[in-house]
Amino acid sequence: MLKFAIPAVAALGLIAAAAHSQATSADRADPTPMSWHLSHEGPVAKLAYGLANSDQLALMMTCEPGGAQAAVYGDVQPATPRLIKAAMSDTAIDPLSGGLADETRISLRDPALQVFARRGTLEVEGDAGHFELTARGDDRRLIREFFAYCGTEAV
């Protein structure tokens, strides 16, 4: 009995270790990285940073043609002292979560957004701290399209 039990326990241990290392490797490989996405809903343009075809968004900005400001939603916000809280109470519905929103607004001429439009980098801050969201390639084109649609060209 002991001759059978020891190899069986050893085999189960090796299988468990192999499964754990494969799961850890799979967790590290991110097959769908976050990127910028532009969509339109009626007259509103929506520029979002998150996973494609999902509700997992870190940041979304919306604007209408000719508007002077963009509405900002999400877990991170542009790192600028010029953010404007849209209401004194959380009464709007957050398009990301469906719950009550803590909507902020930002001028499309804000220096942080102007740098974003020109260089494709946006400094943001949230619960995870202060960091930078970067756009490359086609994402840069989407950002230019967003600002052009809103009627604000980079200075």
N, C-alpha and C positions, 0 to 999 in steps of 0.2 A: 504494500500500500504506500509506503513512504517513497519507494522508487518511482511510483506514478505521480504522487502529489508534488514532489519538489520540481520536476520538469514542467508540470502543468502550471504551477504558480509562477515559475520563471517565465514561461511563454506568455501568460496573461500580463505580467509586468512589462515585458517587452512590447506587447501589442498596445498597452495603455500608454507607454512612453512614446511610441511612434505616433499614435493618434494625437497625443498632446502636442508634439513638435510640429505635426502637419497643421493642426489648427492654429498654432501660434504663427507659423509662416503665412498661412492664408490671411490671418488678421492683419499682418503687416503690409501685404500687397493690396493696394487700393486700386481696383480695376476701373472705378469711375471717380476720378478726381473732381473736386469742386471747380466750377468755372462760371463765367458770366453768361447770362441769358437775357435776351431782349424779346418782349412780347407786347402786343397791343390788345387792349380791351376797350372797344369803342374809341373815344378820343384820347384815352389814357395810355401812355407808354410806360412799361414796367421793365426796369433793369434790375435783375436779381443775381446774387452770387450764391450758388449752391449746387446741389446735385441735379443733373439733367433729369427731367421727367419725374420729379418727386416734390414732396412738400418740404424737404430738408434744405432750407434756405437760411443763410446767416444774415443777409442784408437784402432789402429791396427798396428801391427808390422809384417813385412814380411822378409823372408830370403830364401836363397838357400843353399843347402848342401855345407859345406866347406867354406861358406862365412865368412868373418871376421866381417861384419856389418849387422845390420838390418835396414830397412827403417821404419820410424815411421810416421803415419798419424793420424789425429784426433784433437778433441777439447782440449785434454790434452796431455801432453808430459811427459816423465820420468823426474823427478826432479834431474837433474845432469848437472854440468857445461860442460860436455863432449859431448853434442849434437853438431852435425855438420850439418850446413845448406847445403843441397844437391846442390843447385844452387843459383846464385846471383839473378836470376829472377824466378818468379813463372811460369814455363813453362810446368811442368808435369801435367797430369790429375789426380786429386784426386779420388781414387777409392771409397771413401765414398760418396762424393757429386757429382762427375762428372764434377766439376769445376776445376779451376786451383789450384794446390796443393802447399802448403808450406811444402815440404817434408824435413824431417830431417833424419839424420842417426846417429846410435849409435853403438859403438863397442859391440859385444856380450860378451866381457870380461869386460865391464864397471861394476864397483862395484854395481851400482843400479840394473843392470840386474842379476848379480850374487846373490844378496840378493833375488831378485824375483824368480830365479830358485830354490834356496834352501828353502826359507821360504814361498813363495807364496804371498808376499806383495810387492807392487810396489808403491813408492812415486811418485806422479805426480803433475803437476801444470798446470793451465789454467786460463781462465777468471774468474772462480769461486773461485780461490785461490789454496792453497796447501793442498792436502789430499792424502789418501792412498787407493789404490785398493787392495782388499784382495781376494785370491782364497782359496776355501775350497773343500774338498772331491774330486770329479771327476775333478774339475777344476785344481787342483794341478797336476793331472796326465797329463792333456792336456798341461800344461806349461812344464813339464818335457819332453814330447814328442816333443814339439816345439824345445827346446834347443838341444835335442838329434838329431833331424832331421837336424838342422843347423850345427851340428858337434861340438857343444860347450857344454861340461858338466860343471855343477856347480863345482867350486873349493872347 
